[in-house]
Amino acid sequence: MSNFDIVVQRQQQQQQQLRIHKKSKKDGSQLIPLILKLLNGRPTTRNKIIRKSGIRYRKAKEYVNLLIMSDLISYNEIVKTYKATTKGLAYLDLYNQMSELLPNA
């Protein structure tokens, strides 16, 4: 792979990330279930949460802290990962049930 190919590939990745960030005009009612879905059953780092959700670091940090304080997720300091708690999974289940009942706006 030539240097030109590497530069083109990086530019394409940056454009894709910009598209993700532009689409991520989500409010809390969308971010909380999104983060819980990412953590459903498997420990995940904050960087993976940010990368997979498409939200910015500052907003991810804010919502992760909110979810920890609400006991919806837990943090393992040894391996530095987050995981959905039983309460968080129950919240996600209720959210999914409500989404089925309400029409898409």
N, C-alpha and C positions, 0 to 999 in steps of 0.2 A: 504494500500500500504506500503510495507516494505522499509527500507532504501536502500536495494539493488536495488529495482525497481526504486526508485527515482534517484539513481546514474546512472543506465543504461539509464533511460529516459533523463537525462541531457547530458550524453555522446552522445546519438543519436541526440539531438538537436544541440550540438556543431558541430558534424560531418556534419549535414545538413547545418548549417551556413557556415562552411568552403567550402562546395560544392558551395553554392551560391556565396561566395566571389571569388572563383576561376573562376566561370563563368562570373563574372562581369568585364571583361576586355573590357568595352564599352568606346567608345570615345564620345565626346560631341554631335555629330550628333545623337547618340542613347540615351544619357542620358536626353537631353532636352525634347524630346517627351515622354520619359518614365516618367519623373517627372510630366509633364503636364497631362498625362493620369491619374496618381495617384490623381492629384488635380482637375480633371474634375468634376466641379459642387459641390464639397464638401470640406469644410475646413479640413485640415489635419496638424498634428504636424510634426516637423522635424524628430522626432524619428520614426514615422510611415512611413515617406518617406524613411528613411534609411532602416528600416526593410523590407518594401514591395519591394523596388527596389534592395536590395542586394548590395548597394554600401557603401563604408566606410564613416565614419563621416566627415572626412576632405574634401573628394571629394563632398559629398552632400552639405556641407556648402558652398563650392566654387560655385557650380552650382546654388544653391538656391539664393545666393547673385547676381550672374550674371543675373538670371531670374528676380529678383526684379529690378535691375538697368535697364533692358531692358523693364520693364513694362509688362512682360508676366505673372507674378504672383504678388500677393499683400500679405502683412503680417498684421495681426490683432494683435496689441500689447496687447490688453486686454485679449484675450483668447489664445494668442500665437499660432496661426494657420496660415497656408498659403492657398491661394486659387488662382486658375487660373483666370486671368482677361479676358475681352472680346478679347483683343489683343492676349492673350495666347491661347484661344480657337480657334481663327482664324488661328493662326500659326499651331496648332495641326491639324486642318481640312486640311490645305494646305499640311502638312506633310503626312497625310494619303492619300490624292489624289496622291501625288508624289510617294508614296510607291506602289500604285496600278499600276502606269504607268511604273515604273522601274523594270526590272527583278531582282530577288534575286541573290545576288553575293555570 
